[in-house]
Every structure is written in C-alpha cells, then in structure tokens.
Amino acid sequence: MRLVGDNIENPGIFDLRDALKIADEMELDLVEISPKAEPPVCKIIDYSKFLYQQKKKQKEMKAKTVKVVIKEIRFGPNTDEHDFNFKLKHAEKFLKEGAKVKAFVFFKGRSILFKEQGEILLLKLATSLEDIGTVEQLPKLEGKRMTMYISPKKK
C-alpha cells in the first residue's frame, strides 16, 4: 500500500504490517484514503482528531445557512381597500424582517368567477411592495387558490 501523510519522512509503498508498525510507533491511526487505487492509499493521522474537525466544520456550515421563513397572507376576491391596506402593512413588516411572503386569494364557491379581480388584487400588492420586495412568482391559479410569492430585496 502507498503511505502518505504530513508526518512521514519517506512516503512510498509499504507492506501492511510495516505501515501498521509505523503508525503504532507514532501512536496514530492508519486510515485508508483511496481503496480503489493501485496500490491502495493510506494515511497516518489521529482519527479521533480528524472526526472532531469534521464535526466542527459541519457545525460551522450549519450555522452559516439561512433559514427561509415563509409568511402567508390570505385575501378574498372582493377584499375591501381598508383590509387590503391592513394586510399590506403586515406584508411590509414580514419583508423587512427578511421573510418571504406567500400572498394568495382564496376563492369560495362561485367566487371563482372573479379570477381577474383576484389577479388584480395580487398585482396591486406586488406594485405596492416593489420597493422592498421582488416578485418571485407571478399570480398563478392552483385549484381554488391564486398564489404569488414575494421575497425581500437583497441589501
């Protein structure tokens, strides 16, 4: 097997017993790096320290990831101006906090006839929020819901 590592004076090809003996003398572990290579590649390292560093890297990566929060705002096809403004303020607050906004118009019963009103309502919301958010998905009808996604603008 080929023996590599930072603490080896003369890396090269060794017999398994010799490689284990060298690792034992250094009080470290013999770890197989590439088993499919010809000959297989092994490295002499402190395996517990290696595992600790891997866990630490994964923890740092996890801490750096941004969790996406989606807040929903529900409208009816005949939502009044006051109610619209009230929900608009909530959407502004959500976007300023860094959350995505999922705005949808829910059609009940025969109100599905007012698809255009629902689309106009969502586009009105998008134009009102264009200074602090960008439209991720234009209004799209899915069953009895017309949905639109707005994400906060990057600073």
ABEGO torsion letter per residue (X at the ends): XBBBEAABABBEBBBAAAAAAAAAAAGBBBBBABAABOBBBBBBBBAAAAAAAAAAAAAAAAAABBBBBBBBBBBBAABBAAAAAAAAAAAAAAAAAGBBBBBBBBBBEAAAAAAAAAAAAAAAAAAAAAAABBBABBBBBBEABBBBBBBBBBX
